[in-house]
């Protein structure tokens, strides 16, 4: 991994353990949706979450269709 920025251009899906290594930075821009299918999220480096009241950053389940759409393609199930 290198210093990275996640934007609202696509839903970020965590499928497995994810680590921000020591010395590196992950920035998450306003309006970004992060969905967890399984695994854990570890921060050894720096996590910058740049959400605002108008454009929050959403951390949610992979099965959540209300944010970021039907990521798991199960329709209304």
C-alpha positions in Angstrom: 0.0 0.0 0.0 1.0 3.6 -0.5 -0.6 6.8 0.6 -4.1 6.6 -0.8 -7.3 8.6 -1.1 -10.7 6.9 -1.4 -13.3 9.1 -3.2 -17.0 9.0 -3.7 -16.4 7.8 -7.3 -16.9 4.2 -6.2 -18.0 2.2 -3.2 -15.1 0.8 -1.3 -15.6 -2.9 -0.3 -13.5 -4.5 2.5 -13.4 -8.3 2.0 -10.9 -9.6 4.5 -8.6 -7.9 7.0 -7.4 -4.4 5.9 -4.5 -2.6 7.5 -3.1 0.9 7.0 0.6 0.3 7.7 2.7 2.4 10.0 4.0 5.5 8.1 1.2 5.5 5.5 -2.0 7.5 5.2 -5.5 6.7 4.0 -7.7 9.7 3.3 -11.4 9.1 2.8 -13.1 12.0 1.0 -16.6 13.4 1.8 -19.5 11.3 0.4 -17.5 8.0 0.3 -19.2 4.8 1.2 -17.1 1.9 2.7 -18.8 -1.5 3.0 -17.6 -4.4 5.0 -18.2 -7.9 3.6 -16.0 -9.6 6.3 -12.7 -9.0 8.1 -11.4 -6.3 10.3 -10.0 -2.7 9.7 -6.7 -1.9 11.4 -5.0 1.5 11.6 -1.3 1.4 12.4 -0.6 4.5 10.2 -2.9 7.5 9.7 -6.6 7.6 8.8 -8.0 10.9 7.7 -11.8 11.0 7.3 -12.9 14.2 5.6 -16.6 13.8 5.9 -18.8 16.9 6.4 -22.4 17.4 7.8 -23.6 17.7 4.2 -21.5 14.8 2.8 -20.8 12.2 5.5 -18.5 9.2 5.1 -20.5 6.0 5.6 -19.1 2.8 7.1 -21.7 0.0 6.7 -22.5 -3.6 5.8 -21.9 -5.1 2.4 -25.6 -6.0 2.5 -26.8 -2.4 3.0 -28.6 -1.3 -0.1 -29.5 2.1 1.3 -25.9 3.4 1.0 -24.0 2.9 -2.2 -26.6 0.7 -3.9 -27.0 -3.1 -4.1 -23.3 -4.0 -3.9 -24.0 -7.7 -3.2 -26.5 -8.0 -6.1 -29.2 -9.6 -4.0 -32.0 -7.3 -4.9 -34.5 -6.7 -2.0 -33.5 -9.9 -0.2 
